[in-house]
Amino acid sequence: MCYMAETGDIIVGVAWVRIMNDYGHVDDDTSAFAFSLLKEYRNHGIGTKLMNRMLLELKN
């Protein structure tokens, strides 16, 4: 699952979860959670909004 933040036609940030048997793998029921923002869009609350939206979706 992935959420994106866009401005115009530019994707400026993403938050995603996935199960992957990789570094940090806990078990097949625990998702890895990551997010990333373009540097110039950091410190504007975008990452917080993406994270909160993803946490709400996971809770539901």
PDB file of N, CA, C and O in Angstrom, chain B, residues numbered from 101:
ATOM      1  N   MET B 101       0.844  -1.157   0.000  1.00  0.00           N
ATOM      2  CA  MET B 101       0.000   0.000   0.000  1.00  0.00           C
ATOM      3  C   MET B 101       0.901   1.235   0.000  1.00  0.00           C
ATOM      4  O   MET B 101       1.946   1.263   0.650  1.00  0.00           O
ATOM      5  N   CYS B 102       0.473   2.246  -0.740  1.00  0.00           N
ATOM      6  CA  CYS B 102       1.286   3.451  -0.867  1.00  0.00           C
ATOM      7  C   CYS B 102       0.393   4.672  -0.972  1.00  0.00           C
ATOM      8  O   CYS B 102      -0.652   4.636  -1.621  1.00  0.00           O
ATOM      9  N   TYR B 103       0.809   5.752  -0.332  1.00  0.00           N
ATOM     10  CA  TYR B 103       0.170   7.057  -0.481  1.00  0.00           C
ATOM     11  C   TYR B 103       1.201   8.024  -1.021  1.00  0.00           C
ATOM     12  O   TYR B 103       2.374   7.970  -0.652  1.00  0.00           O
ATOM     13  N   MET B 104       0.753   8.916  -1.906  1.00  0.00           N
ATOM     14  CA  MET B 104       1.652   9.893  -2.511  1.00  0.00           C
ATOM     15  C   MET B 104       1.156  11.304  -2.226  1.00  0.00           C
ATOM     16  O   MET B 104      -0.047  11.536  -2.112  1.00  0.00           O
ATOM     17  N   ALA B 105       2.079  12.235  -2.112  1.00  0.00           N
ATOM     18  CA  ALA B 105       1.769  13.650  -2.036  1.00  0.00           C
ATOM     19  C   ALA B 105       2.237  14.279  -3.341  1.00  0.00           C
ATOM     20  O   ALA B 105       3.374  14.080  -3.770  1.00  0.00           O
ATOM     21  N   GLU B 106       1.354  15.033  -3.959  1.00  0.00           N
ATOM     22  CA  GLU B 106       1.679  15.646  -5.241  1.00  0.00           C
ATOM     23  C   GLU B 106       1.459  17.154  -5.185  1.00  0.00           C
ATOM     24  O   GLU B 106       0.629  17.655  -4.427  1.00  0.00           O
ATOM     25  N   THR B 107       2.210  17.844  -5.990  1.00  0.00           N
ATOM     26  CA  THR B 107       1.953  19.251  -6.251  1.00  0.00           C
ATOM     27  C   THR B 107       2.052  19.415  -7.757  1.00  0.00           C
ATOM     28  O   THR B 107       3.092  19.148  -8.358  1.00  0.00           O
ATOM     29  N   GLY B 108       0.969  19.852  -8.350  1.00  0.00           N
ATOM     30  CA  GLY B 108       0.934  19.891  -9.816  1.00  0.00           C
ATOM     31  C   GLY B 108       1.069  18.478 -10.342  1.00  0.00           C
ATOM     32  O   GLY B 108       0.302  17.592  -9.964  1.00  0.00           O
ATOM     33  N   ASP B 109       2.033  18.267 -11.203  1.00  0.00           N
ATOM     34  CA  ASP B 109       2.267  16.917 -11.727  1.00  0.00           C
ATOM     35  C   ASP B 109       3.539  16.290 -11.159  1.00  0.00           C
ATOM     36  O   ASP B 109       4.085  15.351 -11.739  1.00  0.00           O
ATOM     37  N   ILE B 110       4.014  16.814 -10.014  1.00  0.00           N
ATOM     38  CA  ILE B 110       5.236  16.312  -9.386  1.00  0.00           C
ATOM     39  C   ILE B 110       4.887  15.546  -8.111  1.00  0.00           C
ATOM     40  O   ILE B 110       4.189  16.065  -7.239  1.00  0.00           O
ATOM     41  N   ILE B 111       5.369  14.322  -8.008  1.00  0.00           N
ATOM     42  CA  ILE B 111       5.237  13.557  -6.764  1.00  0.00           C
ATOM     43  C   ILE B 111       6.340  14.050  -5.837  1.00  0.00           C
ATOM     44  O   ILE B 111       7.522  13.913  -6.149  1.00  0.00           O
ATOM     45  N   VAL B 112       5.956  14.626  -4.690  1.00  0.00           N
ATOM     46  CA  VAL B 112       6.937  15.217  -3.775  1.00  0.00           C
ATOM     47  C   VAL B 112       7.209  14.337  -2.562  1.00  0.00           C
ATOM     48  O   VAL B 112       8.189  14.552  -1.848  1.00  0.00           O
ATOM     49  N   GLY B 113       6.345  13.340  -2.321  1.00  0.00           N
ATOM     50  CA  GLY B 113       6.550  12.451  -1.185  1.00  0.00           C
ATOM     51  C   GLY B 113       5.713  11.202  -1.309  1.00  0.00           C
ATOM     52  O   GLY B 113       4.687  11.184  -1.988  1.00  0.00           O
ATOM     53  N   VAL B 114       6.167  10.157  -0.644  1.00  0.00           N
ATOM     54  CA  VAL B 114       5.441   8.885  -0.616  1.00  0.00           C
ATOM     55  C   VAL B 114       5.585   8.252   0.760  1.00  0.00           C
ATOM     56  O   VAL B 114       6.578   8.459   1.456  1.00  0.00           O
ATOM     57  N   ALA B 115       4.581   7.485   1.133  1.00  0.00           N
ATOM     58  CA  ALA B 115       4.639   6.643   2.331  1.00  0.00           C
ATOM     59  C   ALA B 115       4.135   5.280   1.894  1.00  0.00           C
ATOM     60  O   ALA B 115       3.136   5.188   1.180  1.00  0.00           O
ATOM     61  N   TRP B 116       4.812   4.224   2.311  1.00  0.00           N
ATOM     62  CA  TRP B 116       4.398   2.898   1.891  1.00  0.00           C
ATOM     63  C   TRP B 116       4.652   1.873   2.984  1.00  0.00           C
ATOM     64  O   TRP B 116       5.489   2.052   3.869  1.00  0.00           O
ATOM     65  N   VAL B 117       3.889   0.791   2.882  1.00  0.00           N
ATOM     66  CA  VAL B 117       4.092  -0.377   3.741  1.00  0.00           C
ATOM     67  C   VAL B 117       4.124  -1.603   2.841  1.00  0.00           C
ATOM     68  O   VAL B 117       3.479  -1.647   1.794  1.00  0.00           O
ATOM     69  N   ARG B 118       4.882  -2.584   3.273  1.00  0.00           N
ATOM     70  CA  ARG B 118       4.929  -3.846   2.532  1.00  0.00           C
ATOM     71  C   ARG B 118       5.575  -4.913   3.406  1.00  0.00           C
ATOM     72  O   ARG B 118       6.346  -4.613   4.318  1.00  0.00           O
ATOM     73  N   ILE B 119       5.248  -6.142   3.111  1.00  0.00           N
ATOM     74  CA  ILE B 119       5.881  -7.279   3.756  1.00  0.00           C
ATOM     75  C   ILE B 119       7.057  -7.673   2.870  1.00  0.00           C
ATOM     76  O   ILE B 119       6.886  -7.931   1.678  1.00  0.00           O
ATOM     77  N   MET B 120       8.230  -7.716   3.445  1.00  0.00           N
ATOM     78  CA  MET B 120       9.395  -8.126   2.663  1.00  0.00           C
ATOM     79  C   MET B 120      10.359  -8.894   3.556  1.00  0.00           C
ATOM     80  O   MET B 120      10.630  -8.505   4.692  1.00  0.00           O
ATOM     81  N   ASN B 121      10.850  -9.952   3.035  1.00  0.00           N
ATOM     82  CA  ASN B 121      11.802 -10.778   3.761  1.00  0.00           C
ATOM     83  C   ASN B 121      13.197 -10.216   3.491  1.00  0.00           C
ATOM     84  O   ASN B 121      13.937 -10.718   2.646  1.00  0.00           O
ATOM     85  N   ASP B 122      13.530  -9.169   4.229  1.00  0.00           N
ATOM     86  CA  ASP B 122      14.730  -8.396   3.982  1.00  0.00           C
ATOM     87  C   ASP B 122      15.275  -7.913   5.323  1.00  0.00           C
ATOM     88  O   ASP B 122      14.831  -8.375   6.374  1.00  0.00           O
ATOM     89  N   TYR B 123      16.210  -7.011   5.295  1.00  0.00           N
ATOM     90  CA  TYR B 123      16.766  -6.423   6.503  1.00  0.00           C
ATOM     91  C   TYR B 123      15.648  -5.870   7.369  1.00  0.00           C
ATOM     92  O   TYR B 123      14.796  -5.132   6.873  1.00  0.00           O
ATOM     93  N   GLY B 124      15.632  -6.203   8.635  1.00  0.00           N
ATOM     94  CA  GLY B 124      14.617  -5.725   9.551  1.00  0.00           C
ATOM     95  C   GLY B 124      13.338  -6.531   9.553  1.00  0.00           C
ATOM     96  O   GLY B 124      12.390  -6.181  10.255  1.00  0.00           O
ATOM     97  N   HIS B 125      13.291  -7.618   8.771  1.00  0.00           N
ATOM     98  CA  HIS B 125      12.094  -8.460   8.698  1.00  0.00           C
ATOM     99  C   HIS B 125      11.752  -9.010  10.072  1.00  0.00           C
ATOM    100  O   HIS B 125      12.598  -9.617  10.728  1.00  0.00           O
ATOM    101  N   VAL B 126      10.509  -8.799  10.513  1.00  0.00           N
ATOM    102  CA  VAL B 126      10.056  -9.290  11.801  1.00  0.00           C
ATOM    103  C   VAL B 126       9.340 -10.621  11.621  1.00  0.00           C
ATOM    104  O   VAL B 126       9.754 -11.639  12.175  1.00  0.00           O
ATOM    105  N   ASP B 127       8.266 -10.605  10.845  1.00  0.00           N
ATOM    106  CA  ASP B 127       7.522 -11.818  10.512  1.00  0.00           C
ATOM    107  C   ASP B 127       6.612 -11.499   9.325  1.00  0.00           C
ATOM    108  O   ASP B 127       6.587 -10.364   8.850  1.00  0.00           O
ATOM    109  N   ASP B 128       5.873 -12.487   8.851  1.00  0.00           N
ATOM    110  CA  ASP B 128       5.035 -12.298   7.670  1.00  0.00           C
ATOM    111  C   ASP B 128       3.744 -11.545   7.955  1.00  0.00           C
ATOM    112  O   ASP B 128       2.938 -11.352   7.044  1.00  0.00           O
ATOM    113  N   ASP B 129       3.526 -11.115   9.191  1.00  0.00           N
ATOM    114  CA  ASP B 129       2.350 -10.330   9.545  1.00  0.00           C
ATOM    115  C   ASP B 129       2.693  -8.884   9.890  1.00  0.00           C
ATOM    116  O   ASP B 129       1.794  -8.088  10.161  1.00  0.00           O
ATOM    117  N   THR B 130       3.977  -8.531   9.884  1.00  0.00           N
ATOM    118  CA  THR B 130       4.416  -7.197  10.270  1.00  0.00           C
ATOM    119  C   THR B 130       5.001  -6.476   9.060  1.00  0.00           C
ATOM    120  O   THR B 130       5.998  -6.908   8.482  1.00  0.00           O
ATOM    121  N   SER B 131       4.360  -5.371   8.691  1.00  0.00           N
ATOM    122  CA  SER B 131       4.792  -4.612   7.519  1.00  0.00           C
ATOM    123  C   SER B 131       5.980  -3.719   7.837  1.00  0.00           C
ATOM    124  O   SER B 131       6.121  -3.220   8.953  1.00  0.00           O
ATOM    125  N   ALA B 132       6.826  -3.528   6.845  1.00  0.00           N
ATOM    126  CA  ALA B 132       7.845  -2.483   6.913  1.00  0.00           C
ATOM    127  C   ALA B 132       7.154  -1.181   6.524  1.00  0.00           C
ATOM    128  O   ALA B 132       6.350  -1.169   5.592  1.00  0.00           O
ATOM    129  N   PHE B 133       7.449  -0.092   7.216  1.00  0.00           N
ATOM    130  CA  PHE B 133       6.808   1.202   6.980  1.00  0.00           C
ATOM    131  C   PHE B 133       7.915   2.202   6.641  1.00  0.00           C
ATOM    132  O   PHE B 133       8.874   2.361   7.397  1.00  0.00           O
ATOM    133  N   ALA B 134       7.773   2.865   5.513  1.00  0.00           N
ATOM    134  CA  ALA B 134       8.790   3.833   5.105  1.00  0.00           C
ATOM    135  C   ALA B 134       8.121   5.033   4.442  1.00  0.00           C
ATOM    136  O   ALA B 134       7.014   4.931   3.911  1.00  0.00           O
ATOM    137  N   PHE B 135       8.799   6.145   4.482  1.00  0.00           N
ATOM    138  CA  PHE B 135       8.330   7.296   3.710  1.00  0.00           C
ATOM    139  C   PHE B 135       9.530   8.120   3.288  1.00  0.00           C
ATOM    140  O   PHE B 135      10.608   8.048   3.878  1.00  0.00           O
ATOM    141  N   SER B 136       9.306   8.906   2.244  1.00  0.00           N
ATOM    142  CA  SER B 136      10.381   9.694   1.668  1.00  0.00           C
ATOM    143  C   SER B 136       9.793  10.959   1.064  1.00  0.00           C
ATOM    144  O   SER B 136       8.688  10.948   0.522  1.00  0.00           O
ATOM    145  N   LEU B 137      10.548  12.054   1.163  1.00  0.00           N
ATOM    146  CA  LEU B 137      10.129  13.334   0.588  1.00  0.00           C
ATOM    147  C   LEU B 137      11.296  13.961  -0.164  1.00  0.00           C
ATOM    148  O   LEU B 137      12.456  13.806   0.216  1.00  0.00           O
ATOM    149  N   LEU B 138      10.970  14.664  -1.227  1.00  0.00           N
ATOM    150  CA  LEU B 138      11.998  15.464  -1.878  1.00  0.00           C
ATOM    151  C   LEU B 138      12.511  16.490  -0.867  1.00  0.00           C
ATOM    152  O   LEU B 138      11.740  17.047  -0.087  1.00  0.00           O
ATOM    153  N   LYS B 139      13.792  16.724  -0.893  1.00  0.00           N
ATOM    154  CA  LYS B 139      14.432  17.566   0.121  1.00  0.00           C
ATOM    155  C   LYS B 139      13.762  18.934   0.275  1.00  0.00           C
ATOM    156  O   LYS B 139      13.569  19.402   1.398  1.00  0.00           O
ATOM    157  N   GLU B 140      13.414  19.564  -0.817  1.00  0.00           N
ATOM    158  CA  GLU B 140      12.840  20.910  -0.737  1.00  0.00           C
ATOM    159  C   GLU B 140      11.415  20.935  -0.182  1.00  0.00           C
ATOM    160  O   GLU B 140      10.876  22.011   0.080  1.00  0.00           O
ATOM    161  N   TYR B 141      10.800  19.764   0.000  1.00  0.00           N
ATOM    162  CA  TYR B 141       9.446  19.689   0.560  1.00  0.00           C
ATOM    163  C   TYR B 141       9.438  19.177   1.996  1.00  0.00           C
ATOM    164  O   TYR B 141       8.368  18.950   2.561  1.00  0.00           O
ATOM    165  N   ARG B 142      10.592  18.996   2.583  1.00  0.00           N
ATOM    166  CA  ARG B 142      10.676  18.568   3.981  1.00  0.00           C
ATOM    167  C   ARG B 142      10.394  19.751   4.910  1.00  0.00           C
ATOM    168  O   ARG B 142      10.533  20.910   4.520  1.00  0.00           O
ATOM    169  N   ASN B 143       9.998  19.436   6.140  1.00  0.00           N
ATOM    170  CA  ASN B 143       9.720  20.448   7.172  1.00  0.00           C
ATOM    171  C   ASN B 143       8.526  21.348   6.842  1.00  0.00           C
ATOM    172  O   ASN B 143       8.481  22.512   7.240  1.00  0.00           O
ATOM    173  N   HIS B 144       7.562  20.788   6.110  1.00  0.00           N
ATOM    174  CA  HIS B 144       6.328  21.504   5.801  1.00  0.00           C
ATOM    175  C   HIS B 144       5.102  20.723   6.273  1.00  0.00           C
ATOM    176  O   HIS B 144       3.971  21.115   5.985  1.00  0.00           O
ATOM    177  N   GLY B 145       5.319  19.611   7.001  1.00  0.00           N
ATOM    178  CA  GLY B 145       4.205  18.805   7.505  1.00  0.00           C
ATOM    179  C   GLY B 145       3.703  17.743   6.549  1.00  0.00           C
ATOM    180  O   GLY B 145       2.790  16.989   6.887  1.00  0.00           O
ATOM    181  N   ILE B 146       4.279  17.670   5.369  1.00  0.00           N
ATOM    182  CA  ILE B 146       3.825  16.698   4.372  1.00  0.00           C
ATOM    183  C   ILE B 146       4.101  15.270   4.838  1.00  0.00           C
ATOM    184  O   ILE B 146       3.228  14.408   4.738  1.00  0.00           O
ATOM    185  N   GLY B 147       5.291  15.018   5.338  1.00  0.00           N
ATOM    186  CA  GLY B 147       5.633  13.676   5.827  1.00  0.00           C
ATOM    187  C   GLY B 147       4.749  13.262   6.990  1.00  0.00           C
ATOM    188  O   GLY B 147       4.345  12.103   7.084  1.00  0.00           O
ATOM    189  N   THR B 148       4.451  14.194   7.870  1.00  0.00           N
ATOM    190  CA  THR B 148       3.570  13.906   9.004  1.00  0.00           C
ATOM    191  C   THR B 148       2.179  13.539   8.512  1.00  0.00           C
ATOM    192  O   THR B 148       1.573  12.594   9.018  1.00  0.00           O
ATOM    193  N   LYS B 149       1.668  14.272   7.534  1.00  0.00           N
ATOM    194  CA  LYS B 149       0.341  13.959   6.982  1.00  0.00           C
ATOM    195  C   LYS B 149       0.327  12.598   6.303  1.00  0.00           C
ATOM    196  O   LYS B 149      -0.624  11.834   6.466  1.00  0.00           O
ATOM    197  N   LEU B 150       1.372  12.290   5.545  1.00  0.00           N
ATOM    198  CA  LEU B 150       1.454  10.978   4.899  1.00  0.00           C
ATOM    199  C   LEU B 150       1.506   9.861   5.940  1.00  0.00           C
ATOM    200  O   LEU B 150       0.816   8.850   5.810  1.00  0.00           O
ATOM    201  N   MET B 151       2.324  10.048   6.967  1.00  0.00           N
ATOM    202  CA  MET B 151       2.463   9.044   8.007  1.00  0.00           C
ATOM    203  C   MET B 151       1.140   8.842   8.747  1.00  0.00           C
ATOM    204  O   MET B 151       0.720   7.706   8.968  1.00  0.00           O
ATOM    205  N   ASN B 152       0.484   9.937   9.128  1.00  0.00           N
ATOM    206  CA  ASN B 152      -0.784   9.821   9.841  1.00  0.00           C
ATOM    207  C   ASN B 152      -1.859   9.156   8.995  1.00  0.00           C
ATOM    208  O   ASN B 152      -2.651   8.367   9.510  1.00  0.00           O
ATOM    209  N   ARG B 153      -1.896   9.466   7.701  1.00  0.00           N
ATOM    210  CA  ARG B 153      -2.872   8.845   6.807  1.00  0.00           C
ATOM    211  C   ARG B 153      -2.627   7.348   6.718  1.00  0.00           C
ATOM    212  O   ARG B 153      -3.573   6.561   6.758  1.00  0.00           O
ATOM    213  N   MET B 154      -1.369   6.949   6.598  1.00  0.00           N
ATOM    214  CA  MET B 154      -1.037   5.529   6.510  1.00  0.00           C
ATOM    215  C   MET B 154      -1.386   4.830   7.821  1.00  0.00           C
ATOM    216  O   MET B 154      -1.952   3.737   7.797  1.00  0.00           O
ATOM    217  N   LEU B 155      -1.065   5.430   8.952  1.00  0.00           N
ATOM    218  CA  LEU B 155      -1.394   4.813  10.239  1.00  0.00           C
ATOM    219  C   LEU B 155      -2.895   4.654  10.407  1.00  0.00           C
ATOM    220  O   LEU B 155      -3.350   3.643  10.943  1.00  0.00           O
ATOM    221  N   LEU B 156      -3.673   5.630   9.962  1.00  0.00           N
ATOM    222  CA  LEU B 156      -5.121   5.516  10.026  1.00  0.00           C
ATOM    223  C   LEU B 156      -5.611   4.356   9.161  1.00  0.00           C
ATOM    224  O   LEU B 156      -6.468   3.580   9.582  1.00  0.00           O
ATOM    225  N   GLU B 157      -5.074   4.246   7.976  1.00  0.00           N
ATOM    226  CA  GLU B 157      -5.458   3.139   7.082  1.00  0.00           C
ATOM    227  C   GLU B 157      -5.092   1.790   7.683  1.00  0.00           C
ATOM    228  O   GLU B 157      -5.885   0.850   7.618  1.00  0.00           O
ATOM    229  N   LEU B 158      -3.915   1.681   8.260  1.00  0.00           N
ATOM    230  CA  LEU B 158      -3.499   0.417   8.873  1.00  0.00           C
ATOM    231  C   LEU B 158      -4.378   0.078  10.075  1.00  0.00           C
ATOM    232  O   LEU B 158      -4.708  -1.088  10.292  1.00  0.00           O
ATOM    233  N   LYS B 159      -4.755   1.078  10.848  1.00  0.00           N
ATOM    234  CA  LYS B 159      -5.625   0.857  12.000  1.00  0.00           C
ATOM    235  C   LYS B 159      -6.989   0.325  11.565  1.00  0.00           C
ATOM    236  O   LYS B 159      -7.545  -0.584  12.181  1.00  0.00           O
ATOM    237  N   ASN B 160      -7.514   0.911  10.489  1.00  0.00           N
ATOM    238  CA  ASN B 160      -8.832   0.473   9.967  1.00  0.00           C
ATOM    239  C   ASN B 160      -8.739  -0.905   9.351  1.00  0.00           C
ATOM    240  O   ASN B 160      -9.738  -1.433   8.864  1.00  0.00           O
TER     241      ASN B 160
END
